[in-house]
C-alpha cells in the first residue's frame, strides 16, 4: 500500500474509532482525523513489531483494518487522557 492508501485508511479508521468511542474531543473533527491517520501507522507498526504479523499489501485485508482501528483507538484514548475534555 502506498502513502495515499494509508492516509485514506487512517481517515476511515479515525471515523470508526470516533463512532466506537463517542464524545467531544478537544481537537474536534480535524484532530480526530489526524489521530486516525497516525493511528493507522502506529497500529501497523505495533502489529508488525510486537505481534509478528506484518500488515499485508492489500487495502481490504481484515488484519490491516483491525490494526489501523486499534491504533486509532489507542491514540484517541491517549489524547483524551492527556488533554481532557475542554469542551464542556
PEKACOR-V125719 format. One record per residue. N is the residue number from 0. RES is the residue in one small letter. BURIAL is I if it has 16 or more other ideal C-beta (glycine too) atoms within 10 Angstrom, else O. Layout:
# PEKACOR-V125719
n: (N & N)
res: (RES & RES)
burial: (BURIAL & BURIAL)
This chain:
# PEKACOR-V125719
n: (0 & 1 & 2 & 3 & 4 & 5 & 6 & 7 & 8 & 9 & 10 & 11 & 12 & 13 & 14 & 15 & 16 & 17 & 18 & 19 & 20 & 21 & 22 & 23 & 24 & 25 & 26 & 27 & 28 & 29 & 30 & 31 & 32 & 33 & 34 & 35 & 36 & 37 & 38 & 39 & 40 & 41 & 42 & 43 & 44 & 45 & 46 & 47 & 48 & 49 & 50 & 51 & 52 & 53 & 54 & 55 & 56 & 57 & 58 & 59 & 60 & 61 & 62 & 63 & 64 & 65 & 66 & 67 & 68 & 69 & 70 & 71 & 72 & 73 & 74 & 75 & 76 & 77 & 78 & 79 & 80 & 81 & 82 & 83 & 84 & 85 & 86 & 87)
res: (x & x & x & x & x & x & x & x & x & x & x & x & x & x & x & x & x & x & x & x & x & x & x & x & x & x & x & x & x & x & x & x & x & x & x & x & x & x & x & x & x & x & x & x & x & x & x & x & x & x & x & x & x & x & x & x & x & x & x & x & x & x & x & x & x & x & x & x & x & x & x & x & x & x & x & x & x & x & x & x & x & x & x & x & x & x & x & x)
burial: (I & O & O & O & O & I & O & O & I & I & I & I & I & I & I & I & I & I & O & O & O & O & O & O & I & O & I & O & O & O & O & I & I & I & I & I & I & I & I & I & I & I & I & I & O & O & I & O & O & O & O & O & O & O & I & O & O & O & O & O & O & O & I & I & I & O & I & I & I & I & I & I & I & I & I & I & O & O & I & I & O & O & O & O & O & O & O & O)
